[in-house]
Amino acid sequence: MKNKIEEYLKKVQEFHADNLEQLENFRIEYLSKKGKIPSLFADFRNVAPEERKEMGQLINSLKNAVQNKIVALKEALEQSSQSDGTDHDLTLPPNVTLGTRHPLSIVRNEIIEIFSRIGFSVSEGPEIEDDFHNFSALNFPPDHPARDMQDTFFIEKDPDIALRTHTSSVQIRVMENSKPPFRTVLPGRVFRNEAISARAHCIFHQVEGLVVDTDVSFADLKQTLFYFAKELFGENTKTRFRPSYFPFTEPSAEMDVSCNICGGKGCNICKYTGWVEILGCGMVDPFVLESCNIDSKKYTGFAFGMGIERITMLKYQINDLRLFFENDLRFLEQFKSAY
Ligand code: DAH
């Protein structure tokens, strides 16, 4: 009996299965009711008492060897059937949930993309600014209300250092640090000491634009912004310019676009006027050019600035600005875009 078991053990160790059918036959051969192992257990009854211990151990180790062999071969066969390429496509994308861009990032990227198509570069500047870059060089008079603590976040009560209140400060940094011509957009986060509501927040985002060159005119400004409005809101968008005032531009204007919701007929988004304001703009005041050591007799320029929140709200008909800052996935997951 001992020889027989050892012979089986050797056969089990050497056994290989090419498919699950061969493996099943192997299992039947050893483990089924009439298989080799049950018949060994049946013979065990006739084993002399002094040999029982040894024979019992041998039969058990054979049984274990068979069971281990079946598990190992089954696993190997299943793996190789998966990787033969028929039931498992390795080129499929991984099954993970992809995140989406924040709506403000989508619109900022789209704005940058539209301007980059007509030769604008992108520049950035610091969020903590000094008085010169945020106010003085931009021609804000010393008693302008924006310089008041009520409107601006000053750093540790230092009247010279504040969180920038607009991206116009980056215009100054660009003009100081390089030579004209410039054609650049300046996106960034800005800060104002405002109560948070559906229409205002103490942190928001702007994109500024600056063009300085010889012979830049108001016609260039109009044509650039006309192109921009059509690219952003659609081919049928109309624009209009209204006179306005900013310390750093002269003349200054605000640009309205025809309401993209009602197409100009009048609705509650445009307050039944058919128009919505989207940006401020104007010809760069010669004082600003001179503050940055640019010869205002040789160079002229135009600038514009817009709020990304406002444009995003118009584009997607969002009526509460606080949604942008709450990180509620039910809101954020609705935005999918190429930008
Ligand atoms: N800085 C202005 C603001 O925050 C926006 C602005 C208006 C920027 C006119 C400009 C401009 O460059 O020409 O309200």
Residues whose N, C-alpha, C, O or C-beta is under 5 A from the ligand:
A	BS01	DAH	T165 H166 S168 G209 F246 T249 G280 C281 G282 A303 F304 G305
